[in-house]
Amino acid sequence: MPIFDVSLNISASSDLLLSDTVAYPTKKNTKVFATRKLVKLATSFAYASSLAEVHFDQLSNPLLPSSDVDNIEVPAYMLPSSTCTLYTDGSFLASRSGSLPSMSSAWLALDEDDLILESYSEVIPATYPSAFPLKALPPHSSVVVNTDCASLISFWHQFIDKPFIPKLLRQPNHLLWLSVRHYFYTKQLSVTFHKVSAHNDDMLNNHVDSLAKDAHFLPQPTLAPIALLKAPCVILYDSLPVEDNIRHFFKSIYEARNLLSFSSLSRFSHLAPADTFDWEGISFWLSRSKTCYLL
């Protein structure tokens, strides 16, 4: 699994950390990255995504050699081959009174007679929201996934069960979905989704919903986020995977560096100490302004 620590490959023998660069916009969706080194690099989201497209498409072919399936990493738990149906749900608790927000998930595995074979719930690491039961399915499994999340079903049909498209990299939680694609294609799974009504009289859906809510009381996992990833390509910043829209992420770094330069101007230091000003508020209004400002 290639790991890119937010570095831009400038030549065959030189890598450049993003934290050491300053981005200068030149035209739409294109920036020039300059450093103290005598190197300049022009890049764009379209160009970067096209480089990854060929690699991602290798996972879009369901007819993989049998040796690839045999070499798949075996998870800590494996569902019985008789698994036919999954019920899945998640839960989110917003932060209150200074406490951190909490995310959790749960799922039920049923056989063809709707008997519960296995149930599972877990707290999702706050630094990386990934939890899905596909990793526990045996290779070549066929399964029906019951969920009350319509957006999940829509996203699956748009990005997962079809060839890779660069638009996926612009979506929130794209690393989660790349990991889902990894298990879906390497295990040669057949997955069908069924929409169930939330908070209705579906006993199994209500049961998995209760499991997800009860999981909030479990201890927070201590695994590093990178240990949960099965994406073929991961972008890291400060040793953490970038789960946001990649284009917006790079833009936020560019704006943060501009704000740092802006706050360092002598006109402000002559008025008062730098910590006197509400830089967060200033940054908010500058980002909403349609008027460009030069530093």
Secondary structure, DSSP 8 states (H G I E B T S, - for coil): --EE-SEEEEETTEEEEGGG-EEEEEETTEEEEE-SSS-EEEEEHHHHHHHHHHHHHTTS-S---HHHHHTS---SS---TT--EEEEEEEEE---TT---EEEEEEEEE-TT--EEEEEEEEE-TT-----GGGGS-TT-EEEEEES-HHHHHHIIIIISS---GGGGGSTTHHHHHHHHHHHHHTT-EEEEEE--TTSS-HHHHHHHHHHHHGGGS----S-GGGG---SSEEEETTEE--S-HHHHHHHHHHHHHHHHHHTSHHHHTTS-GGGS-HHHHHHHHHH-SS----
